[in-house]
Amino acid sequence: MLKIKDNVDLKELEKFGFKKERDEDYRNETLTLDYIINGKNKEICIASTYGEYDELDNTLYDLIKADLVEKVEEEWQ
């Protein structure tokens, strides 16, 4: 699973087009994808509306390149 690093202030996401929602989540919607970053555990969720992934590469790549993302093991409950 990918998540935003714990030491990153979520306000940094605004530089990448994310907007804070009513709760603590941040969202970046494109025509084909909806990126949601959970404000509590910083997990990255991506939903595709049309099955196209062009923006996935760009947005996710930009977050990784800025050293904001880390890969963590999923916790099974």
OpenMM code with the backbone's topology and positions (N, CA, C; nanometers):
from openmm import Vec3, app, unit

residues = "MET LEU LYS ILE LYS ASP ASN VAL ASP LEU LYS GLU LEU GLU LYS PHE GLY PHE LYS LYS GLU ARG ASP GLU ASP TYR ARG ASN GLU THR LEU THR LEU ASP TYR ILE ILE ASN GLY LYS ASN LYS GLU ILE CYS ILE ALA SER THR TYR GLY GLU TYR ASP GLU LEU ASP ASN THR LEU TYR ASP LEU ILE LYS ALA ASP LEU VAL GLU LYS VAL GLU GLU GLU TRP GLN".split()
positions = [
    Vec3(0.0841, -0.1153, 0.0000),
    Vec3(0.0000, 0.0000, 0.0000),
    Vec3(0.0905, 0.1240, 0.0000),
    Vec3(0.0457, 0.2289, -0.0653),
    Vec3(0.1187, 0.3548, -0.0649),
    Vec3(0.0515, 0.4517, 0.0305),
    Vec3(0.1338, 0.5327, 0.0953),
    Vec3(0.0808, 0.6347, 0.1843),
    Vec3(0.1755, 0.7529, 0.1862),
    Vec3(0.1242, 0.8644, 0.2317),
    Vec3(0.2063, 0.9831, 0.2505),
    Vec3(0.2895, 0.9611, 0.3770),
    Vec3(0.4144, 0.9982, 0.3711),
    Vec3(0.5030, 0.9786, 0.4861),
    Vec3(0.4506, 1.0515, 0.6089),
    Vec3(0.4749, 0.9938, 0.7253),
    Vec3(0.4249, 1.0495, 0.8507),
    Vec3(0.4777, 1.1897, 0.8801),
    Vec3(0.5988, 1.2208, 0.8345),
    Vec3(0.6581, 1.3507, 0.8654),
    Vec3(0.6138, 1.4618, 0.7697),
    Vec3(0.5216, 1.4310, 0.6768),
    Vec3(0.4768, 1.5288, 0.5779),
    Vec3(0.3491, 1.5970, 0.6272),
    Vec3(0.3494, 1.7298, 0.6261),
    Vec3(0.2295, 1.8074, 0.6568),
    Vec3(0.1363, 1.7967, 0.5362),
    Vec3(0.0125, 1.7551, 0.5586),
    Vec3(-0.0801, 1.7326, 0.4480),
    Vec3(-0.1097, 1.8598, 0.3682),
    Vec3(-0.0813, 1.9753, 0.4227),
    Vec3(-0.0986, 2.0990, 0.3461),
    Vec3(-0.0063, 2.1024, 0.2242),
    Vec3(0.1019, 2.0257, 0.2283),
    Vec3(0.1925, 2.0146, 0.1137),
    Vec3(0.1201, 1.9625, -0.0102),
    Vec3(0.0143, 1.8842, 0.0097),
    Vec3(-0.0598, 1.8255, -0.1013),
    Vec3(-0.1285, 1.9314, -0.1870),
    Vec3(-0.1556, 2.0476, -0.1299),
    Vec3(-0.2205, 2.1544, -0.2046),
    Vec3(-0.1354, 2.1992, -0.3239),
    Vec3(-0.0052, 2.1842, -0.3139),
    Vec3(0.0854, 2.2176, -0.4245),
    Vec3(0.0644, 2.1250, -0.5439),
    Vec3(0.0025, 2.0093, -0.5200),
    Vec3(-0.0189, 1.9095, -0.6241),
    Vec3(-0.1658, 1.9021, -0.6667),
    Vec3(-0.2434, 2.0033, -0.6325),
    Vec3(-0.3816, 2.0106, -0.6752),
    Vec3(-0.4819, 1.9459, -0.5819),
    Vec3(-0.4392, 1.9020, -0.4642),
    Vec3(-0.5313, 1.8419, -0.3685),
    Vec3(-0.6000, 1.9515, -0.2885),
    Vec3(-0.7262, 1.9270, -0.2541),
    Vec3(-0.8035, 2.0216, -0.1737),
    Vec3(-0.8563, 1.9492, -0.0513),
    Vec3(-0.8524, 2.0194, 0.0626),
    Vec3(-0.9019, 1.9602, 0.1869),
    Vec3(-1.0536, 1.9554, 0.1820),
    Vec3(-1.1090, 1.8432, 0.2259),
    Vec3(-1.2539, 1.8263, 0.2311),
    Vec3(-1.3045, 1.8598, 0.3706),
    Vec3(-1.4340, 1.8434, 0.3909),
    Vec3(-1.4955, 1.8765, 0.5208),
    Vec3(-1.4265, 1.8063, 0.6367),
    Vec3(-1.3952, 1.6799, 0.6163),
    Vec3(-1.3224, 1.6081, 0.7211),
    Vec3(-1.1735, 1.6311, 0.6987),
    Vec3(-1.0918, 1.5421, 0.7386),
    Vec3(-0.9471, 1.5606, 0.7274),
    Vec3(-0.8894, 1.5116, 0.5958),
    Vec3(-0.9725, 1.4564, 0.5084),
    Vec3(-0.9232, 1.3997, 0.3827),
    Vec3(-0.8871, 1.5086, 0.2817),
    Vec3(-0.7954, 1.4736, 0.1924),
    Vec3(-0.7583, 1.5606, 0.0812),
    Vec3(-0.7961, 1.4898, -0.0476),
    Vec3(-0.8474, 1.5648, -0.1459),
    Vec3(-0.8948, 1.5043, -0.2701),
    Vec3(-0.8420, 1.5814, -0.3900),
    Vec3(-0.8087, 1.5049, -0.4947),
    Vec3(-0.7686, 1.5613, -0.6236),
    Vec3(-0.8472, 1.4849, -0.7292),
    Vec3(-0.9471, 1.5507, -0.7881),
    Vec3(-1.0303, 1.4859, -0.8890),
    Vec3(-0.9875, 1.5299, -1.0281),
    Vec3(-0.9759, 1.4338, -1.1174),
    Vec3(-0.9527, 1.4627, -1.2582),
    Vec3(-1.0716, 1.4059, -1.3336),
    Vec3(-1.0707, 1.4157, -1.4636),
    Vec3(-1.1810, 1.3599, -1.5414),
    Vec3(-1.1889, 1.2084, -1.5288),
    Vec3(-1.0747, 1.1430, -1.5099),
    Vec3(-1.0739, 0.9970, -1.5092),
    Vec3(-1.0427, 0.9356, -1.3734),
    Vec3(-0.9830, 1.0111, -1.2824),
    Vec3(-0.9420, 0.9530, -1.1536),
    Vec3(-0.9791, 1.0432, -1.0374),
    Vec3(-0.9978, 0.9813, -0.9244),
    Vec3(-1.0271, 1.0512, -0.8003),
    Vec3(-0.9258, 1.0036, -0.6976),
    Vec3(-0.8352, 1.0915, -0.6574),
    Vec3(-0.7348, 1.0591, -0.5572),
    Vec3(-0.7842, 1.1085, -0.4230),
    Vec3(-0.7849, 1.0225, -0.3229),
    Vec3(-0.8235, 1.0628, -0.1889),
    Vec3(-0.7123, 1.0201, -0.0939),
    Vec3(-0.6674, 1.1126, -0.0113),
    Vec3(-0.5660, 1.0819, 0.0894),
    Vec3(-0.6325, 1.0967, 0.2253),
    Vec3(-0.6351, 0.9868, 0.2984),
    Vec3(-0.6976, 0.9832, 0.4295),
    Vec3(-0.6187, 1.0724, 0.5247),
    Vec3(-0.6862, 1.1674, 0.5869),
    Vec3(-0.6202, 1.2611, 0.6758),
    Vec3(-0.5707, 1.2007, 0.8054),
    Vec3(-0.6223, 1.0849, 0.8436),
    Vec3(-0.5807, 1.0228, 0.9698),
    Vec3(-0.4600, 0.9316, 0.9524),
    Vec3(-0.4674, 0.8378, 0.8566),
    Vec3(-0.3556, 0.7445, 0.8408),
    Vec3(-0.2737, 0.7691, 0.7147),
    Vec3(-0.3115, 0.8708, 0.6350),
    Vec3(-0.2385, 0.9164, 0.5167),
    Vec3(-0.2325, 0.8136, 0.4044),
    Vec3(-0.3236, 0.7166, 0.4037),
    Vec3(-0.3284, 0.6188, 0.2959),
    Vec3(-0.3772, 0.6855, 0.1677),
    Vec3(-0.3236, 0.6422, 0.0548),
    Vec3(-0.3622, 0.6942, -0.0752),
    Vec3(-0.4616, 0.5980, -0.1381),
    Vec3(-0.5798, 0.6493, -0.1735),
    Vec3(-0.6816, 0.5700, -0.2423),
    Vec3(-0.7045, 0.6322, -0.3793),
    Vec3(-0.7136, 0.5490, -0.4803),
    Vec3(-0.7332, 0.5969, -0.6165),
    Vec3(-0.8514, 0.5227, -0.6769),
    Vec3(-0.9488, 0.5980, -0.7277),
    Vec3(-1.0651, 0.5389, -0.7934),
    Vec3(-1.0676, 0.5848, -0.9383),
    Vec3(-1.0906, 0.4914, -1.0286),
    Vec3(-1.0971, 0.5227, -1.1711),
    Vec3(-1.2423, 0.5271, -1.2147),
    Vec3(-1.2773, 0.6309, -1.2891),
    Vec3(-1.4140, 0.6426, -1.3379),
    Vec3(-1.4298, 0.5854, -1.4780),
    Vec3(-1.3260, 0.5898, -1.5585),
    Vec3(-1.3352, 0.5436, -1.6966),
    Vec3(-1.2356, 0.4340, -1.7319),
    Vec3(-1.1548, 0.3918, -1.6370),
    Vec3(-1.0576, 0.2878, -1.6654),
    Vec3(-0.9326, 0.3391, -1.7344),
    Vec3(-0.9145, 0.4711, -1.7418),
    Vec3(-0.7941, 0.5283, -1.8019),
    Vec3(-0.7006, 0.5713, -1.6894),
    Vec3(-0.5722, 0.5574, -1.7143),
    Vec3(-0.4762, 0.5816, -1.6064),
    Vec3(-0.3691, 0.6830, -1.6403),
    Vec3(-0.3926, 0.7723, -1.7349),
    Vec3(-0.2913, 0.8720, -1.7717),
    Vec3(-0.2559, 0.9622, -1.6538),
    Vec3(-0.3560, 1.0152, -1.5832),
    Vec3(-0.3298, 1.1053, -1.4726),
    Vec3(-0.2669, 1.0330, -1.3542),
    Vec3(-0.2918, 0.9037, -1.3418),
    Vec3(-0.2327, 0.8268, -1.2327),
    Vec3(-0.0815, 0.8387, -1.2367),
    Vec3(-0.0246, 0.8185, -1.3527),
    Vec3(0.1203, 0.8273, -1.3648),
    Vec3(0.1708, 0.9656, -1.3275),
    Vec3(0.1053, 1.0708, -1.3740),
    Vec3(0.1527, 1.2063, -1.3489),
    Vec3(0.1386, 1.2478, -1.2028),
    Vec3(0.0225, 1.2325, -1.1456),
    Vec3(0.0012, 1.2765, -1.0079),
    Vec3(0.0831, 1.1932, -0.9103),
    Vec3(0.0754, 1.0632, -0.9231),
    Vec3(0.1502, 0.9767, -0.8325),
    Vec3(0.3003, 0.9951, -0.8510),
    Vec3(0.3437, 1.0078, -0.9737),
    Vec3(0.4853, 1.0303, -1.0002),
    Vec3(0.5324, 1.1597, -0.9332),
    Vec3(0.4540, 1.2659, -0.9442),
    Vec3(0.4921, 1.3930, -0.8828),
    Vec3(0.5042, 1.3809, -0.7315),
    Vec3(0.4128, 1.3083, -0.6677),
    Vec3(0.4202, 1.2893, -0.5226),
    Vec3(0.5425, 1.2068, -0.4831),
    Vec3(0.5716, 1.1035, -0.5620),
    Vec3(0.6888, 1.0201, -0.5342),
    Vec3(0.8175, 1.0994, -0.5561),
    Vec3(0.8241, 1.1730, -0.6656),
    Vec3(0.9424, 1.2522, -0.6982),
    Vec3(0.9715, 1.3560, -0.5896),
    Vec3(0.8662, 1.4103, -0.5271),
    Vec3(0.8815, 1.5077, -0.4190),
    Vec3(0.9143, 1.4408, -0.2858),
    Vec3(0.9311, 1.3078, -0.2868),
    Vec3(0.9671, 1.2292, -0.1685),
    Vec3(0.8610, 1.2376, -0.0584),
    Vec3(0.7332, 1.2354, -0.1000),
    Vec3(0.6233, 1.2419, -0.0047),
    Vec3(0.5580, 1.1068, 0.0200),
    Vec3(0.5904, 1.0059, -0.0619),
    Vec3(0.5216, 0.8775, -0.0584),
    Vec3(0.6146, 0.7659, -0.0119),
    Vec3(0.5572, 0.6723, 0.0629),
    Vec3(0.6315, 0.5532, 0.1013),
    Vec3(0.5407, 0.4322, 0.0841),
    Vec3(0.6016, 0.3167, 0.0672),
    Vec3(0.5264, 0.1921, 0.0562),
    Vec3(0.5299, 0.1243, 0.1929),
    Vec3(0.4118, 0.0815, 0.2384),
    Vec3(0.4031, 0.0146, 0.3675),
    Vec3(0.3261, -0.1153, 0.3495),
    Vec3(0.3468, -0.2061, 0.4406),
    Vec3(0.2745, -0.3320, 0.4400),
    Vec3(0.1308, -0.3076, 0.4813),
    Vec3(0.0369, -0.3733, 0.4150),
    Vec3(-0.1021, -0.3609, 0.4545),
    Vec3(-0.1253, -0.4382, 0.5829),
    Vec3(-0.2056, -0.3770, 0.6701),
    Vec3(-0.2394, -0.4439, 0.7951),
    Vec3(-0.3731, -0.5124, 0.7778),
    Vec3(-0.3739, -0.6437, 0.7935),
    Vec3(-0.4976, -0.7205, 0.7810),
    Vec3(-0.5620, -0.7298, 0.9173),
    Vec3(-0.6910, -0.7076, 0.9209),
    Vec3(-0.7629, -0.7116, 1.0486),
    Vec3(-0.8380, -0.8398, 1.0648),
] * unit.nanometer
topology = app.Topology()
chain = topology.addChain("A")
for resn in residues:
    res = topology.addResidue(resn, chain)
    for name in ("N", "CA", "C"):
        topology.addAtom(name, app.Element.getBySymbol(name[0]), res)
